[in-house]
Every structure is written in structure tokens, then in C-alpha cells.
């Protein structure tokens, strides 16, 4: 029987960070190496570090980490193209969302003349709008169309051909819902993902941690995990 994967949790005092610590305790095959909010312990050794901190915290982490890093930190942070360690960043750790992005890319490629609008719903306290996941889905649409479309956040007028509309709705305790609408003449296609429990993000992060453990330095994505069968 192989040894449990030792995971360090950076940003452990945040909403998702706390869930990651809990998931490690409840999931066979993982052990908590250490957990911190902003300041890591002096001897911060681990097989993998899972980060849900801040852009500044992530930048500092990448300066001293000596093992693979899995991060879901959102915000404006410049991730190095050639990191010192294996680095996997995801806007959303749901494998279902990863599949949704792939479907969005394929649909945009197959339906080049259709109008695209994205709508995302989250709880009242969510700070970023549109969500990082919505932006990732917009990127997937651009990938399908072979170029970056003009993005309109909120809509105060008509839809212009070739642009992508993004709409953020905030209310209650919604965990997360993302819907992509593709409008054609006389028909429309809807692709959607609904998250009902935040623990899925912690479990997804641990799955990525298991996959990236021992890999060489470089940039990786959750689609790499998806291609490997999760």
C-alpha cells in the first residue's frame, strides 16, 4: 500500500481552504502536512501544496515552493510560463466544468455564426464579477472560434455579431451556476453546469494534487487531469 500524499494547504483560513483541510481528513490516501493562512511554517515540506490564498500570497508561494503547486486563487496574478515547480491553476476545480469548457469550445467551433451569451449565478458575498469560471468559459468560446471576441459585461443595448456577453447575478447562497447560450436562427443551444455543494471543489483540488505529484516543472491545466481520466 502506497504512503498517503502529504498535502500542504496555503490559504487554509479561507472558505475553500478550510474545505480542503476537511477533505484531507475525510479522504483515504491523503494526509495534512501543514496548513496556514498567509505565513507558512518554517519547515513547510509536503508532496504537493494546494493554494487558495490571494494573488500576493500565491506570488510569494511560487518564490519558495519546492514541490508541485495546485492553485485556485483568483484575481490578477501573473503566473510564470516556466515555473520552478509543476504548477496547475484552475478557475474551477469541478471536472464537470472542465467538460463544459470543452463542450463550449466545440460548440463555438461548430456554430461560428451564432450569438453567444454567458450567465453566471453566485452567492451574495462573491467578490469577482464575472466569475473566473465565466471568463474561462469565454476563453473556451474564443478557442473554438480561433480568436478573441469583444466581451460585453452586462448589456445595455443590442448584441453585436461576433461579441460574447457576460452577465453576473448575485444572491442568496448559490454555490455556482454557469449557462452558455448559443443563439441561431430559429433555435438555441444551452450548455449549463450547476454546483450544489462546495465540497466538490475541495475534492477536485485533491484529485489534481494526486495527479500532479511527482511531475516535472511546467504549466498544467485541469484538462490534463481530465484527459488522464481524472
C-alpha positions, 0 to 999 in steps of 0.5 A, spaced: 500 500 500 502 506 497 504 512 503 498 517 503 500 524 499 502 529 504 498 535 502 500 542 504 494 547 504 496 555 503 490 559 504 487 554 509 483 560 513 479 561 507 472 558 505 475 553 500 481 552 504 478 550 510 474 545 505 480 542 503 483 541 510 476 537 511 477 533 505 484 531 507 481 528 513 475 525 510 479 522 504 483 515 504 490 516 501 491 523 503 494 526 509 495 534 512 502 536 512 501 543 514 496 548 513 496 556 514 493 562 512 498 567 509 505 565 513 507 558 512 511 554 517 518 554 517 519 547 515 513 547 510 515 540 506 509 536 503 508 532 496 504 537 493 501 544 496 494 546 494 493 554 494 487 558 495 490 564 498 490 571 494 494 573 488 500 576 493 500 570 497 500 565 491 506 570 488 510 569 494 508 561 494 511 560 487 518 564 490 519 558 495 515 552 493 519 546 492 514 541 490 508 541 485 503 547 486 495 546 485 492 553 485 485 556 485 486 563 487 483 568 483 484 575 481 490 578 477 496 574 478 501 573 473 503 566 473 510 564 470 510 560 463 516 556 466 515 555 473 520 552 478 515 547 480 509 543 476 504 548 477 496 547 475 491 553 476 484 552 475 478 557 475 474 551 477 476 545 480 469 541 478 471 536 472 464 537 470 466 544 468 472 542 465 467 538 460 463 544 459 469 548 457 470 543 452 463 542 450 463 550 449 469 550 445 466 545 440 460 548 440 463 555 438 467 551 433 461 548 430 456 554 430 461 560 428 455 564 426 451 564 432 450 569 438 453 567 444 451 569 451 454 567 458 450 567 465 453 566 471 449 565 478 453 566 485 452 567 492 451 574 495 458 575 498 462 573 491 467 578 490 469 577 482 464 579 477 464 575 472 466 569 475 473 566 473 469 560 471 465 565 466 471 568 463 474 561 462 468 559 459 469 565 454 476 563 453 473 556 451 468 560 446 474 564 443 478 557 442 473 554 438 472 560 434 480 561 433 480 568 436 478 573 441 471 576 441 469 583 444 466 581 451 460 585 453 459 585 461 452 586 462 448 589 456 445 595 455 443 595 448 443 590 442 448 584 441 453 585 436 455 579 431 461 576 433 461 579 441 460 574 447 456 577 453 457 576 460 452 577 465 453 576 473 447 575 478 448 575 485 444 572 491 442 568 496 447 562 497 448 559 490 454 555 490 455 556 482 451 556 476 454 557 469 449 557 462 452 558 455 447 560 450 448 559 443 443 563 439 441 561 431 436 562 427 430 559 429 433 555 435 438 555 441 443 551 444 444 551 452 450 548 455 449 549 463 453 546 469 450 547 476 454 546 483 450 544 489 455 543 494 462 546 495 465 540 497 466 538 490 471 543 489 475 541 495 475 534 492 477 536 485 483 540 488 485 533 491 484 529 485 489 534 481 494 534 487 494 526 486 495 527 479 500 532 479 505 529 484 511 527 482 511 531 475 516 535 472 516 543 472 511 546 467 504 549 466 498 544 467 491 545 466 485 541 469 484 538 462 490 534 463 487 531 469 481 530 465 484 527 459 488 522 464 481 520 466 481 524 472 
